[in-house]
């Protein structure tokens, strides 16, 4: 298995110091970090909200010139009704792959620090309902068939508001895993959860075990917004794959 970091964000969230989008210096910093970590390749997957700023000339140039494999990707924030819009984007631009993620439930960006206090509004039953809605939306995203990789599967746990009943969680997750299998998509193990309040990989180990049992294709990702995070904790992921 080639060691590739499939999920990185050179443009982050469009911070001023990273402009212009996907400038060559920034892209090269990510390539160099991947080389230092001994990776075979890297995927650039900046968020689709910055699509109009994407520099495909730079992306194609570094793809041609890099000593490791470079893949041009994009991460979509899926929401119901976006299928046609997303397909048009994928048809129009030279992407090698796409990541499908859910970051919003209705008008709530549930993984955004600015809105995390809203979690306090939910009792345990409410927490269950939020999780059910998240996984319903994620399953809908998977079944569009538009995404090669499904991003940070259990992102809903980011701020450590978690359901303790793991049987219940697995019951919510299993239909999504089945859909990933049916669609021929890949499930990422995303190490960025270790940097969040939940302090846990995405997905959790019991979900990962279920995914392995179902023989889903697994890929590694860091979700790096900084070069130094490229390939972060991939040694841990390699060990996990050996014992699962």
C-alpha positions, 0 to 999 in steps of 0.5 A: 500500500502506497503511503499517501495523505489524501486530505490536505488544505494548503489554503486552509480557511483562506487566511490572509497569510496564505493568499493567493490561493495555492501559490507555489511556495505554499504547495511546495511546503506541503510537498516537502513536508510529505517527502520528509515524512516519507510519503509516496504522495499527497492529495490537495483538497481545498474547500469548495467554497474557495473554488473561484480562487483555485489556481489550477495552473499551479496545481498542474505544474507541481503535479508534473514536477514533484518527485512524489505523486500529487493528486488534485482534489476538492472537499465538498460540504454536502447538503441536500439538493446540491447534487446537480451543482456538485456534479457540474463542478466535477465535470468542469474542472480537472479533479482527480478525486473528491471528498464528500463531507457533512459539516452542517445540519440545517443552518448549524455548522456544528464543528465550528468553534464559533457555534459550539455552545449550541451543543449545550442546548441538547439533553441526551435524547436531543444528542441522539437525534442530532447524531441520527440526523448527521448520519442520515445526511452523510448517508445521503451524501454517499449515495449521490455517488459523487465522492471517491472518499468520505471525509471524517466519518464521525465528525459529529463527535468533534467537541466530545459531545458523544453518545456513550452507548456504542451499540446505538452509535454503530447502528447509526453508522452501519447503513453509511458503511454499507452505502460506502461499500455499495458506491465503491467509495473509500473511507478515510482514517483522519488523524485530525480528530486527535487534535480536537476536544474529542481526542480520537481518530475519525472514525472511532476504533469500533467503527473502523473495525466494522469497516474492516469487517465489511472490507471497505477500502481505507485511505489515510488522511491528516486534514492538514492545514499546515505543512508540519501536519502532513502525514501526522500520526501515519505511523499509528495508522500503519500499526492499526492496519496491521492488527485489525 
